Amino acid sequence: MPERAGRLVVCPTPIGNLEDVTLRVLRVLREADLVACEDTRQTAKLLARHGIEAKLVSYHQHNERRRARELVERIARGDVVALASDAGTPGLSDPGAVVVGACIEAGLAVEVLPGPAAAVTALVASGLPSERWRFVGFLPRREGELRRALGAAGEETLVAYESPRRVGGTLRVLAELDPERPVAVCRELTKLHEEVVRGPARELAERFASGTRGEIVLVVGPGAGVADVDPGAARAAVERLVEAGAKRRAAASVVAGLTGLPANSLYGR
């Protein structure tokens, strides 16, 4: 059956090792009328490694909306456009969602090929429960928001991207919330210096206190969960902080970060 003309093909690319690309992705990159990529220099390395010549155009966070309109016009005229990010699957914490949505809205065909994703690779490598898991992209930088994100423990494993400079601080916050919470720091996956360090939050917080190098995926196992928190004790903690001089909203935010209970609920009560 002949393939349809005029379509967007989402092409996952290796997260490190240039051999980790499917034959189907290579064929699409070779045959496409245009390859839209996050960084043309990075994609050129992959193409050169596999002997592929292609017409490249940049598609990144700073030109995403303008470029998406241009790509939709080309696809509507019958072109096959391959979409690739620097590493992994476009649209997952990388540019791609805008043009995919634009094509769908315009009634154009979108084909998504399977391939590498750092979050999935790290989840499996961590050895932590994978029956229920949640991917949150990049963790928030503000400590209050970070505490809430990490404190909302439940029966699911949390997978997130983190900066090598901030991973020590993130693990410190996690250790304060739950010292025994199981964690895996997955560094430089599929690359020469790949490393997966597993252990309780308190141990990893100490090990990575001064940060590290490379690209990091943080996998955090299930914690105590909101169901195990006594709401009455949480409200009493808010009251004690207020009596000690804290503003009520700030006190509710701190206790929410520690317990995973909604801050608005604690503040209202």
Sequence and secondary structure as in RCSB ss.txt:
>XXXX:A:sequence
MPERAGRLVVCPTPIGNLEDVTLRVLRVLREADLVACEDTRQTAKLLARHGIEAKLVSYHQHNERRRARELVERI
ARGDVVALASDAGTPGLSDPGAVVVGACIEAGLAVEVLPGPAAAVTALVASGLPSERWRFVGFLPRREGELRRAL
GAAGEETLVAYESPRRVGGTLRVLAELDPERPVAVCRELTKLHEEVVRGPARELAERFASGTRGEIVLVVGPGAG
VADVDPGAARAAVERLVEAGAKRRAAASVVAGLTGLPANSLYGR
>XXXX:A:secstr
    SSEEEE  B SS TT   HHHHHHHHH SEEEES HHHHHHHHHHTT    EEE  TTTHHHHHHHHHHHH
HTT EEEEE SSB TTSSSTTHHHHHHHHHTT EEEE     HHHHHHHHHTS  SSEEEEEE  SSHHHHHHHH
H   SSEEEEEE TTTHHHHHHHHHHH TT EEEEEESTTSTT EEEEEEHHHHHHHTTT   S EEEEE   S 
GGGS HHHHHHHHHHHHHTT  HHHHHHHHHHHH   HHHHHH 
